[in-house]
Amino acid sequence: MSRVFLDSVGLLAVWNGSDQWHPAANAAFAQLNAERQPMVTTSFVLLECGNAAARMPFRAEVDRLRTRFEVAGTLVHPTEEDWHLAWAAYARAEADQAGIVDHVSFVIMRRLGISRAFTNDRHFRAAGFETLF
């Protein structure tokens, strides 16, 4: 069974009931959980989520997910090579001028052989990945 990469766009949409993508993200996330799809994310994505949730009622959800992923060993920390490859792609404005956290995600997804992302972020599609909502 192939792993799914969790992006901040998808996670924040699940946690925030007023997010425009909440219904679609919630349905996709429920499906992933029902199918027991293995999921991974990066420390950078969780930092992004933590910043976005700092003053939101779902702040604790970010910390619970961090703990869950750390315990399971599915929280990926970028390597130095990941860091340099991501910055090089960022400098070239690849993937429709995606941000640096997305470029780090792309490099890690490629390194780990992950093709599906729990997001609807167009930058993931531009980078050649399948988005799940």
DSSP file (Angstrom, degrees, kcal/mol; ACC not computed):
  #  RESIDUE AA STRUCTURE BP1 BP2  ACC     N-H-->O    O-->H-N    N-H-->O    O-->H-N    TCO  KAPPA ALPHA  PHI   PSI    X-CA   Y-CA   Z-CA
    1    1 A M              0   0    0      0, 0.0     2,-0.2     0, 0.0     0, 0.0   0.000 360.0 360.0 360.0 129.1    0.0    0.0    0.0
    2    2 A S        -     0   0    0      1,-0.1     2,-0.1    35,-0.0   112,-0.1  -0.473 360.0-114.7 -80.7 148.9    1.5    3.3   -1.0
    3    3 A R        -     0   0    0    109,-0.2   113,-0.6    -2,-0.2     2,-0.4  -0.378  19.3-138.6 -78.9 158.1    1.8    6.2    1.4
    4    4 A V  E     -ab  39 116A   0     34,-2.3    36,-2.4   110,-0.1     2,-0.5  -0.962  12.6-134.8-117.6 135.1    0.0    9.5    1.3
    5    5 A F  E     -ab  40 117A   0    111,-2.5   113,-3.4    -2,-0.4     2,-0.6  -0.785  15.7-141.1 -90.9 128.3    1.7   12.8    2.0
    6    6 A L  E     - b   0 118A   0     34,-2.9    36,-0.4    -2,-0.5     2,-0.3  -0.802  18.5-164.7 -92.6 121.6   -0.3   15.2    4.2
    7    7 A D     >  -     0   0    0    111,-1.4     4,-2.3    -2,-0.6     3,-0.3  -0.688  30.5-115.9-101.8 157.1    0.0   18.8    3.2
    8    8 A S  H  > S+     0   0    0     -2,-0.3     4,-2.9     1,-0.2     5,-0.3   0.843 112.4  61.2 -62.1 -34.5   -0.9   21.8    5.3
    9    9 A V  H  > S+     0   0    0      1,-0.2     4,-1.6     2,-0.2    -1,-0.2   0.934 110.3  40.7 -59.1 -45.6   -3.7   22.8    2.9
   10   10 A G  H  > S+     0   0    0    108,-0.6     4,-1.8    -3,-0.3    -2,-0.2   0.926 116.3  48.5 -68.5 -45.8   -5.5   19.5    3.5
   11   11 A L  H  X S+     0   0    0     -4,-2.3     4,-2.3   107,-0.3     5,-0.2   0.936 112.4  47.6 -62.3 -47.1   -4.9   19.4    7.2
   12   12 A L  H  X S+     0   0    0     -4,-2.9     4,-2.2     1,-0.2    -1,-0.2   0.868 109.7  54.2 -63.7 -35.4   -6.0   22.9    7.9
   13   13 A A  H  < S+     0   0    0     -4,-1.6     6,-0.2    -5,-0.3    -1,-0.2   0.866 109.1  48.5 -66.5 -35.2   -9.1   22.3    5.8
   14   14 A V  H  < S+     0   0    0     -4,-1.8    -2,-0.2     1,-0.2    -1,-0.2   0.933 116.3  42.2 -67.3 -46.0  -10.0   19.3    7.9
   15   15 A W  H  < S+     0   0    0     -4,-2.3     2,-0.9    -5,-0.2    -2,-0.2   0.807 105.6  67.1 -73.3 -30.8   -9.5   21.1   11.2
   16   16 A N    ><  -     0   0    0     -4,-2.2     3,-2.0    -5,-0.2     6,-0.2  -0.801  62.1-167.4-101.4 102.2  -11.2   24.4   10.2
   17   17 A G  T 3  S+     0   0    0     -2,-0.9    -1,-0.2     1,-0.3     5,-0.1   0.693  88.5  54.6 -60.8 -20.2  -15.0   23.8    9.7
   18   18 A S  T 3  S+     0   0    0      4,-0.1    -1,-0.3    -3,-0.1     2,-0.1   0.450  79.8 115.7 -94.2  -0.1  -15.3   27.3    8.0
   19   19 A D  S X  S-     0   0    0     -3,-2.0     3,-1.9    -6,-0.2    -6,-0.0  -0.463  73.2-128.2 -66.8 137.8  -12.6   26.5    5.4
   20   20 A Q  T 3  S+     0   0    0      1,-0.3     4,-0.2    -2,-0.1    -1,-0.1   0.768 110.0  47.2 -59.5 -25.3  -14.0   26.5    1.9
   21   21 A W  T 3> S+     0   0    0      1,-0.2     4,-2.9     2,-0.1     5,-0.3   0.360  80.9 106.4 -97.2   4.4  -12.4   23.1    1.3
   22   22 A H  H <> S+     0   0    0     -3,-1.9     4,-3.1     1,-0.2     5,-0.3   0.910  77.5  47.9 -54.6 -51.1  -13.6   21.5    4.6
   23   23 A P  H  > S+     0   0    0      0, 0.0     4,-2.1     0, 0.0    -1,-0.2   0.939 117.4  41.5 -58.4 -46.7  -16.3   19.3    3.2
   24   24 A A  H  > S+     0   0    0     -4,-0.2     4,-2.3     2,-0.2    -2,-0.2   0.915 118.3  46.2 -67.1 -42.6  -14.1   17.8    0.4
   25   25 A A  H  X S+     0   0    0     -4,-2.9     4,-2.8     2,-0.2     5,-0.2   0.913 111.9  51.3 -66.4 -42.6  -11.0   17.5    2.7
   26   26 A N  H  X S+     0   0    0     -4,-3.1     4,-2.4    -5,-0.3    -1,-0.2   0.913 111.6  47.3 -61.6 -43.7  -13.0   15.9    5.5
   27   27 A A  H  X S+     0   0    0     -4,-2.1     4,-2.0    -5,-0.3    -1,-0.2   0.919 114.2  47.0 -64.4 -43.9  -14.5   13.3    3.1
   28   28 A A  H  X S+     0   0    0     -4,-2.3     4,-2.2     2,-0.2    -2,-0.2   0.897 113.3  48.5 -65.6 -40.0  -11.1   12.5    1.6
   29   29 A F  H  X S+     0   0    0     -4,-2.8     4,-2.4     2,-0.2    -2,-0.2   0.894 109.7  52.0 -68.2 -39.7   -9.5   12.3    5.0
   30   30 A A  H  X S+     0   0    0     -4,-2.4     4,-2.7    -5,-0.2    -1,-0.2   0.898 109.8  50.5 -61.1 -40.5  -12.3   10.0    6.3
   31   31 A Q  H  X S+     0   0    0     -4,-2.0     4,-2.3     2,-0.2    -2,-0.2   0.924 109.0  50.6 -63.6 -45.2  -11.7    7.8    3.3
   32   32 A L  H  <>S+     0   0    0     -4,-2.2     5,-2.7     1,-0.2     4,-0.2   0.917 113.9  45.2 -59.1 -43.4   -7.9    7.6    3.9
   33   33 A N  H ><5S+     0   0    0     -4,-2.4     3,-1.1     3,-0.2    -2,-0.2   0.904 111.2  52.0 -68.0 -41.4   -8.6    6.6    7.5
   34   34 A A  H 3<5S+     0   0    0     -4,-2.7    -1,-0.2     1,-0.3    -2,-0.2   0.873 113.4  44.8 -62.4 -36.7  -11.3    4.1    6.6
   35   35 A E  T 3<5S-     0   0    0     -4,-2.3    -1,-0.3    -5,-0.2    -2,-0.2   0.442 109.5-127.1 -85.4  -0.3   -8.8    2.5    4.1
   36   36 A R  T < 5 -     0   0    0     -3,-1.1    -3,-0.2    -4,-0.2    -4,-0.1   0.876  39.4-176.2  53.8  41.3   -6.0    2.6    6.7
   37   37 A Q      < -     0   0    0     -5,-2.7     2,-0.2    -6,-0.2    -1,-0.2  -0.501  29.1-115.6 -67.2 130.4   -3.8    4.4    4.2
   38   38 A P        -     0   0    0      0, 0.0   -34,-2.3     0, 0.0     2,-0.4  -0.512  38.0-163.3 -68.5 135.2   -0.3    5.0    5.6
   39   39 A M  E     +a    4   0A   0    -36,-0.2     2,-0.3    -2,-0.2   -34,-0.2  -0.928  13.9 178.8-125.6 145.0    0.3    8.7    5.9
   40   40 A V  E     +a    5   0A   0    -36,-2.4   -34,-2.9    -2,-0.4     2,-0.3  -0.940   2.0 173.1-135.9 159.8    3.5   10.8    6.4
   41   41 A T  E     -d   75   0B   0     33,-1.6    35,-3.0    -2,-0.3     2,-0.3  -0.918  27.4-106.4-152.1 179.7    4.2   14.5    6.6
   42   42 A T  E  >  -d   76   0B   0    -36,-0.4     4,-2.0    -2,-0.3    35,-0.2  -0.736  23.4-117.8-112.7 161.0    7.2   16.7    7.3
   43   43 A S  H  > S+     0   0    0     33,-2.1     4,-1.9    -2,-0.3     5,-0.1   0.832 116.9  57.6 -60.8 -31.8    8.3   18.8   10.3
   44   44 A F  H  > S+     0   0    0     32,-0.3     4,-2.3     2,-0.2    -1,-0.2   0.908 103.9  50.1 -68.4 -41.3    8.0   21.8    7.9
   45   45 A V  H  > S+     0   0    0      1,-0.2     4,-2.5     2,-0.2    -1,-0.2   0.915 111.0  49.9 -61.7 -42.2    4.4   21.1    7.1
   46   46 A L  H  X S+     0   0    0     -4,-2.0     4,-2.8     2,-0.2    -1,-0.2   0.858 108.2  52.8 -67.1 -33.1    3.6   20.8   10.8
   47   47 A L  H  X S+     0   0    0     -4,-1.9     4,-2.3     2,-0.2    -1,-0.2   0.920 109.6  49.3 -63.4 -42.5    5.4   24.1   11.4
   48   48 A E  H  X S+     0   0    0     -4,-2.3     4,-2.1     2,-0.2    -2,-0.2   0.918 113.4  46.1 -61.0 -44.7    3.2   25.7    8.7
   49   49 A C  H  X S+     0   0    0     -4,-2.5     4,-2.3     2,-0.2    -2,-0.2   0.908 110.3  53.9 -64.4 -42.7    0.1   24.2   10.4
   50   50 A G  H  X S+     0   0    0     -4,-2.8     4,-0.6     1,-0.2    -2,-0.2   0.896 109.4  47.9 -60.5 -40.9    1.2   25.3   13.8
   51   51 A N  H >< S+     0   0    0     -4,-2.3     3,-0.9     1,-0.2     4,-0.3   0.935 113.7  46.6 -64.3 -45.8    1.6   28.9   12.6
   52   52 A A  H 3< S+     0   0    0     -4,-2.1     3,-0.3     1,-0.2    -2,-0.2   0.825 117.7  43.2 -66.1 -31.4   -1.8   28.9   10.9
   53   53 A A  H >< S+     0   0    0     -4,-2.3     3,-2.2     1,-0.2    -1,-0.2   0.402  79.6 108.0 -95.7   1.8   -3.5   27.4   14.0
   54   54 A A  T << S+     0   0    0     -3,-0.9    -1,-0.2    -4,-0.6    -2,-0.1   0.826  94.1  25.1 -53.1 -37.6   -1.7   29.5   16.6
   55   55 A R  T 3  S+     0   0    0     -3,-0.3    -1,-0.3    -4,-0.3    -2,-0.1  -0.003 106.0 100.3-116.4  28.4   -4.8   31.5   17.4
   56   56 A M  S X  S-     0   0    0     -3,-2.2     3,-1.5     1,-0.1    -3,-0.0  -0.786  79.9-117.9-113.8 156.5   -7.4   29.0   16.3
   57   57 A P  T 3  S+     0   0    0      0, 0.0     3,-0.4     0, 0.0     4,-0.1   0.680 111.8  60.8 -66.6 -15.4   -9.6   26.6   18.4
   58   58 A F  T >>  +     0   0    0      1,-0.2     4,-1.0     2,-0.1     3,-0.9   0.176  67.4 114.2 -96.9  18.6   -8.0   23.6   16.6
   59   59 A R  H X> S+     0   0    0     -3,-1.5     4,-1.2     1,-0.3     3,-0.7   0.891  73.3  55.4 -53.1 -44.1   -4.5   24.5   17.8
   60   60 A A  H 3> S+     0   0    0     -3,-0.4     4,-2.4     1,-0.2    -1,-0.3   0.787  96.6  65.8 -64.2 -27.0   -4.3   21.3   20.0
   61   61 A E  H <> S+     0   0    0     -3,-0.9     4,-2.4     1,-0.2    -1,-0.2   0.886  98.4  53.0 -61.8 -38.3   -5.1   19.2   16.9
   62   62 A V  H <X S+     0   0    0     -4,-1.0     4,-2.4    -3,-0.7    -1,-0.2   0.932 110.5  46.5 -62.6 -44.9   -1.7   20.2   15.3
   63   63 A D  H  X S+     0   0    0     -4,-1.2     4,-2.4     1,-0.2    -2,-0.2   0.879 111.3  51.8 -67.1 -37.4    0.1   19.1   18.5
   64   64 A R  H  X S+     0   0    0     -4,-2.4     4,-2.6     2,-0.2    -1,-0.2   0.909 110.6  48.4 -64.5 -41.1   -1.8   15.8   18.7
   65   65 A L  H  X S+     0   0    0     -4,-2.4     4,-2.7     2,-0.2     5,-0.3   0.920 109.9  52.5 -65.3 -42.0   -0.9   15.1   15.1
   66   66 A R  H  X S+     0   0    0     -4,-2.4     4,-2.6     1,-0.2    -2,-0.2   0.942 111.7  46.1 -56.8 -48.2    2.7   15.9   15.7
   67   67 A T  H  X S+     0   0    0     -4,-2.4     4,-2.7     1,-0.2     5,-0.2   0.928 112.0  51.2 -61.2 -45.9    2.8   13.5   18.6
   68   68 A R  H  X S+     0   0    0     -4,-2.6     4,-2.0     1,-0.2    -1,-0.2   0.914 113.6  44.1 -58.2 -45.1    1.1   10.8   16.7
   69   69 A F  H  X>S+     0   0    0     -4,-2.7     5,-2.3     2,-0.2     4,-1.0   0.870 112.6  51.4 -72.1 -36.6    3.5   11.1   13.8
   70   70 A E  H ><5S+     0   0    0     -4,-2.6     3,-0.5    -5,-0.3    -2,-0.2   0.940 112.1  46.5 -63.8 -46.0    6.6   11.2   16.0
   71   71 A V  H 3<5S+     0   0    0     -4,-2.7    -2,-0.2     1,-0.2    -1,-0.2   0.893 115.4  46.5 -62.4 -40.5    5.5    8.1   17.9
   72   72 A A  H 3<5S-     0   0    0     -4,-2.0    -1,-0.2    -5,-0.2    -2,-0.2   0.610 109.5-123.1 -78.3 -11.8    4.7    6.3   14.7
   73   73 A G  T <<5S+     0   0    0     -4,-1.0    -3,-0.2    -3,-0.5    -4,-0.1   0.771  79.7 117.4  74.4  25.5    8.0    7.4   13.0
   74   74 A T      < +     0   0    0     -5,-2.3   -33,-1.6    -6,-0.2     2,-0.7   0.215  38.9 102.2-111.1  13.6    6.1    9.0   10.1
   75   75 A L  E     -d   41   0B   0     -6,-0.8     2,-0.5   -35,-0.2   -33,-0.2  -0.888  63.0-152.5 -96.9 115.7    7.3   12.5   10.7
   76   76 A V  E     -d   42   0B   0    -35,-3.0   -33,-2.1    -2,-0.7   -32,-0.3  -0.755   6.7-156.9 -96.1 130.3   10.0   13.2    8.2
   77   77 A H        -     0   0    0     -2,-0.5   -35,-0.0   -35,-0.2    -2,-0.0  -0.915  30.4-111.4-102.3 127.5   12.7   15.8    8.9
   78   78 A P        -     0   0    0      0, 0.0     2,-0.1     0, 0.0    27,-0.0  -0.257  28.4-133.7 -59.7 141.8   14.3   17.1    5.7
   79   79 A T     >  -     0   0    0      1,-0.1     4,-2.3    -3,-0.0     5,-0.1  -0.370  28.0-102.9 -83.6 171.6   17.9   16.2    5.1
   80   80 A E  H  > S+     0   0    0      1,-0.2     4,-2.2     2,-0.2     5,-0.2   0.896 125.9  51.5 -62.6 -38.8   20.6   18.7    4.1
   81   81 A E  H  > S+     0   0    0      2,-0.2     4,-2.8     1,-0.2     5,-0.2   0.919 107.6  51.7 -64.4 -42.5   20.3   17.3    0.6
   82   82 A D  H  > S+     0   0    0      1,-0.2     4,-2.7     2,-0.2     5,-0.2   0.933 109.4  52.2 -54.8 -46.4   16.5   17.8    0.6
   83   83 A W  H  X S+     0   0    0     -4,-2.3     4,-2.1     1,-0.2    -2,-0.2   0.923 112.4  43.1 -56.8 -50.0   17.1   21.4    1.8
   84   84 A H  H  X S+     0   0    0     -4,-2.2     4,-2.1     1,-0.2    -1,-0.2   0.898 114.1  49.9 -68.7 -41.4   19.5   22.2   -1.1
   85   85 A L  H  X S+     0   0    0     -4,-2.8     4,-2.1     2,-0.2    -1,-0.2   0.906 111.2  50.1 -62.8 -41.0   17.4   20.5   -3.8
   86   86 A A  H  X S+     0   0    0     -4,-2.7     4,-2.5    -5,-0.2    -2,-0.2   0.919 110.6  48.4 -64.5 -44.0   14.3   22.3   -2.6
   87   87 A W  H  X S+     0   0    0     -4,-2.1     4,-2.5    -5,-0.2    -1,-0.2   0.873 109.6  53.1 -65.8 -35.7   16.0   25.7   -2.6
   88   88 A A  H  X S+     0   0    0     -4,-2.1     4,-1.4     2,-0.2    -1,-0.2   0.927 111.9  45.0 -64.2 -44.0   17.4   25.0   -6.1
   89   89 A A  H  <>S+     0   0    0     -4,-2.1     5,-2.2     2,-0.2     4,-0.3   0.892 112.6  52.2 -65.6 -39.5   13.9   24.2   -7.4
   90   90 A Y  H ><5S+     0   0    0     -4,-2.5     3,-1.7     1,-0.2    -2,-0.2   0.927 106.7  52.5 -60.5 -46.0   12.5   27.3   -5.6
   91   91 A A  H 3<5S+     0   0    0     -4,-2.5    -1,-0.2     1,-0.3    -2,-0.2   0.820 108.9  50.4 -61.4 -31.6   15.2   29.5   -7.3
   92   92 A R  T 3<5S-     0   0    0     -4,-1.4    -1,-0.3    -5,-0.1    -2,-0.2   0.459 110.9-125.6 -84.3  -1.6   14.1   28.2  -10.7
   93   93 A A  T <>5 +     0   0    0     -3,-1.7     4,-1.3    -4,-0.3     3,-0.2   0.848  47.7 174.8  59.6  36.9   10.4   28.9   -9.8
   94   94 A E  H  >< +     0   0    0     -5,-2.2     4,-1.6     1,-0.2     3,-0.2  -0.161  50.0  35.5 -68.3 167.4    9.5   25.3  -10.6
   95   95 A A  H  4 S-     0   0    0     31,-0.3    32,-0.2     1,-0.2    -1,-0.2   0.901 139.8 -52.1  54.4  48.5    6.0   23.9  -10.0
   96   96 A D  H  4 S-     0   0    0     -3,-0.2    -1,-0.2     1,-0.2    -2,-0.2   0.879 106.6 -54.2  59.3  40.9    4.2   27.1  -11.0
   97   97 A Q  H  < S-     0   0    0     -4,-1.3    -1,-0.2    -3,-0.2    -2,-0.2   0.871  82.9-173.6  63.1  42.1    6.3   29.2   -8.5
   98   98 A A     <  -     0   0    0     -4,-1.6    -1,-0.1    -3,-0.2    -5,-0.1  -0.207  26.3-100.6 -62.3 156.8    5.5   27.0   -5.5
   99   99 A G     >  -     0   0    0      1,-0.1     4,-2.0    -6,-0.0     5,-0.1  -0.220  34.0-101.9 -73.7 169.1    6.6   28.2   -2.1
  100  100 A I  H  > S+     0   0    0      1,-0.2     4,-2.3     2,-0.2     5,-0.2   0.865 119.4  54.5 -65.9 -38.0    9.7   26.8   -0.3
  101  101 A V  H  > S+     0   0    0      1,-0.2     4,-2.3     2,-0.2    -1,-0.2   0.913 109.1  49.9 -63.7 -39.3    7.8   24.5    2.1
  102  102 A D  H  > S+     0   0    0      2,-0.2     4,-2.7     1,-0.2    -2,-0.2   0.920 108.9  52.0 -62.7 -42.3    6.0   22.9   -0.9
  103  103 A H  H  X S+     0   0    0     -4,-2.0     4,-2.3     2,-0.2    -2,-0.2   0.895 108.3  50.7 -62.4 -39.0    9.4   22.4   -2.7
  104  104 A V  H  X S+     0   0    0     -4,-2.3     4,-2.3     1,-0.2    -1,-0.2   0.930 110.6  50.4 -61.4 -43.5   10.7   20.7    0.4
  105  105 A S  H  X S+     0   0    0     -4,-2.3     4,-2.9     1,-0.2    -2,-0.2   0.919 109.5  50.3 -59.3 -44.8    7.6   18.5    0.4
  106  106 A F  H  X S+     0   0    0     -4,-2.7     4,-2.5     1,-0.2     5,-0.2   0.922 110.2  49.3 -61.4 -45.1    8.1   17.6   -3.3
  107  107 A V  H  X S+     0   0    0     -4,-2.3     4,-2.4     1,-0.2    -1,-0.2   0.923 114.5  45.1 -61.3 -44.3   11.8   16.7   -2.8
  108  108 A I  H  X S+     0   0    0     -4,-2.3     4,-2.4     2,-0.2    -2,-0.2   0.904 110.9  53.1 -68.1 -41.2   10.9   14.4    0.1
  109  109 A M  H  X>S+     0   0    0     -4,-2.9     5,-3.0     1,-0.2     4,-0.7   0.922 111.8  46.0 -59.8 -43.2    7.9   12.9   -1.7
  110  110 A R  H ><5S+     0   0    0     -4,-2.5     3,-0.9     3,-0.2    -2,-0.2   0.928 111.5  51.5 -65.1 -43.9   10.2   12.0   -4.6
  111  111 A R  H 3<5S+     0   0    0     -4,-2.4    -1,-0.2     1,-0.2    -2,-0.2   0.875 116.1  41.2 -60.5 -37.0   12.9   10.6   -2.3
  112  112 A L  H 3<5S-     0   0    0     -4,-2.4    -1,-0.2    -5,-0.1    -2,-0.2   0.445 112.9-116.2 -91.9  -1.0   10.3    8.4   -0.6
  113  113 A G  T <<5 +     0   0    0     -3,-0.9     2,-0.5    -4,-0.7    -3,-0.2   0.844  60.1 154.0  71.2  33.8    8.5    7.4   -3.7
  114  114 A I      < +     0   0    0     -5,-3.0    -1,-0.2    -6,-0.2  -110,-0.1  -0.835  18.6 171.0 -99.0 129.2    5.2    9.0   -2.7
  115  115 A S        +     0   0    0     -2,-0.5    15,-2.8  -112,-0.4     2,-0.4   0.559  56.0  71.3-112.6 -12.6    2.9   10.1   -5.6
  116  116 A R  E     -bc   4 130A   0   -113,-0.6  -111,-2.5    13,-0.2     2,-0.4  -0.888  57.1-168.0-114.6 138.2   -0.3   11.1   -3.8
  117  117 A A  E     -bc   5 131A   0     13,-3.0    15,-1.8    -2,-0.4     2,-1.7  -0.978  26.1-131.1-126.8 134.6   -0.9   14.2   -1.6
  118  118 A F  E    S+b    6   0A   0   -113,-3.4  -111,-1.4    -2,-0.4  -108,-0.6  -0.645  78.9  81.1 -80.7  86.9   -3.7   15.0    0.7
  119  119 A T        -     0   0    0     -2,-1.7    14,-1.3  -109,-0.1    13,-0.6  -0.955  69.4-139.2-169.6 170.3   -4.2   18.5   -0.6
  120  120 A N        +     0   0    0     -2,-0.3     2,-0.3    13,-0.2    11,-0.1   0.096  55.2 139.3-125.5  16.9   -5.9   20.4   -3.4
  121  121 A D    >>  -     0   0    0      1,-0.2     3,-1.5     2,-0.0     4,-1.0  -0.477  51.0-144.0 -65.5 120.0   -2.9   22.7   -3.8
  122  122 A R  H 3> S+     0   0    0     -2,-0.3     4,-2.6     1,-0.3     5,-0.2   0.734  95.0  69.8 -60.1 -24.1   -2.3   23.3   -7.5
  123  123 A H  H 3> S+     0   0    0      1,-0.2     4,-1.5     2,-0.2    -1,-0.3   0.853  95.2  54.1 -64.9 -32.9    1.5   23.4   -7.0
  124  124 A F  H <4>S+     0   0    0     -3,-1.5     5,-2.7     2,-0.2     4,-0.2   0.909 110.1  46.5 -66.4 -40.8    1.4   19.7   -6.1
  125  125 A R  H ><5S+     0   0    0     -4,-1.0     3,-1.6     1,-0.2    -2,-0.2   0.914 110.1  53.5 -65.4 -41.5   -0.3   19.0   -9.5
  126  126 A A  H 3<5S+     0   0    0     -4,-2.6   -31,-0.3     1,-0.3    -1,-0.2   0.808 106.8  53.2 -62.6 -29.0    2.2   21.2  -11.3
  127  127 A A  T 3<5S-     0   0    0     -4,-1.5    -1,-0.3   -32,-0.2    -2,-0.2   0.464 127.3-100.7 -85.3  -2.1    5.0   19.2   -9.7
  128  128 A G  T < 5S+     0   0    0     -3,-1.6     2,-0.3     1,-0.3    -3,-0.2   0.621  78.4 130.0  97.4  14.3    3.5   16.0  -11.0
  129  129 A F      < -     0   0    0     -5,-2.7     2,-0.4    -6,-0.1    -1,-0.3  -0.690  58.9-115.3-101.7 155.4    1.7   14.6   -8.0
  130  130 A E  E     -c  116   0A   0    -15,-2.8   -13,-3.0    -2,-0.3     2,-0.3  -0.743  26.7-149.3 -85.1 130.7   -1.9   13.4   -7.6
  131  131 A T  E     -c  117   0A   0     -2,-0.4   -13,-0.2   -15,-0.2   -11,-0.1  -0.800   5.2-144.6-100.8 148.0   -4.0   15.5   -5.2
  132  132 A L              0   0    0    -15,-1.8   -12,-0.2   -13,-0.6   -14,-0.1   0.445 360.0 360.0 -99.9  -0.4   -6.8   13.8   -3.3
  133  133 A F              0   0    0    -14,-1.3   -13,-0.2  -105,-0.0    -1,-0.1   0.293 360.0 360.0-155.0 360.0   -9.5   16.5   -3.2
